[in-house]
Amino acid sequence: MGINEDPVTGSAHCVLAPYWSEQMSKEGEAPPTNWINCRQCSKRGGELLARVDEDQRKVSIIGGAIIVLSGTLYY
């Protein structure tokens, strides 16, 4: 359609991070509180860090971004 994909899909990593955090803690590779290095292997792939906070039921992600649109909403 002529629309480039996102280099890294944050919403997908919010689902993948808890899964891999659990898998890694079962295998003794890393405690679930550590940051996980993530790489999206696609044509325009990219990298980010993800961390799962099970107490607050949230995933934190860190990565680079480019602002493509900015605006103000009034209500």
C-alpha positions in Angstrom: 0.0 0.0 0.0 3.0 2.3 0.1 3.0 2.7 3.8 6.3 1.7 5.5 6.0 -0.5 8.6 7.2 0.6 12.0 10.8 -0.4 12.5 9.8 -1.9 15.9 6.3 -2.6 17.0 6.0 -1.7 20.7 2.6 -3.2 21.1 3.9 -6.6 20.0 6.8 -6.4 22.5 4.3 -5.6 25.3 3.0 -9.1 24.7 6.3 -10.8 24.0 8.2 -9.4 26.9 6.2 -11.1 29.7 6.4 -14.4 27.8 10.2 -14.2 27.4 10.7 -12.9 30.9 8.9 -15.9 32.3 10.8 -18.3 30.0 14.2 -16.9 31.0 13.4 -16.9 34.7 12.4 -20.6 34.4 15.7 -21.4 32.8 17.7 -19.4 35.3 19.1 -17.1 32.6 17.8 -13.8 34.0 15.5 -12.7 36.8 12.2 -11.2 35.6 13.2 -7.7 36.8 16.1 -7.3 34.3 15.8 -5.5 31.1 15.5 -7.7 28.0 17.3 -6.8 24.8 14.8 -7.1 21.9 15.3 -7.1 18.2 12.6 -7.0 15.5 13.9 -8.9 12.5 12.1 -7.3 9.6 13.1 -5.3 6.6 13.3 -2.1 8.6 14.0 -3.9 11.9 15.1 -2.1 15.1 16.0 -2.7 18.7 14.6 -1.8 22.1 14.8 -2.7 25.7 11.8 -4.2 27.6 11.2 -4.8 31.3 8.2 -6.5 32.9 6.9 -5.2 36.3 4.6 -8.0 37.4 3.6 -6.1 40.6 2.2 -3.2 38.6 1.2 -5.4 35.7 3.0 -3.3 33.1 5.8 -3.5 30.5 8.3 -0.6 30.1 10.0 -0.2 26.8 12.9 2.0 25.8 14.0 2.7 22.3 14.6 5.4 19.7 11.8 7.3 18.0 11.2 9.8 15.3 8.4 12.3 15.6 6.4 12.3 12.3 3.4 14.2 13.5 2.8 16.7 16.3 -0.4 18.5 17.3 -2.5 19.8 20.1 -5.9 18.5 21.1 -8.4 21.0 22.6 -11.5 19.9 24.5 
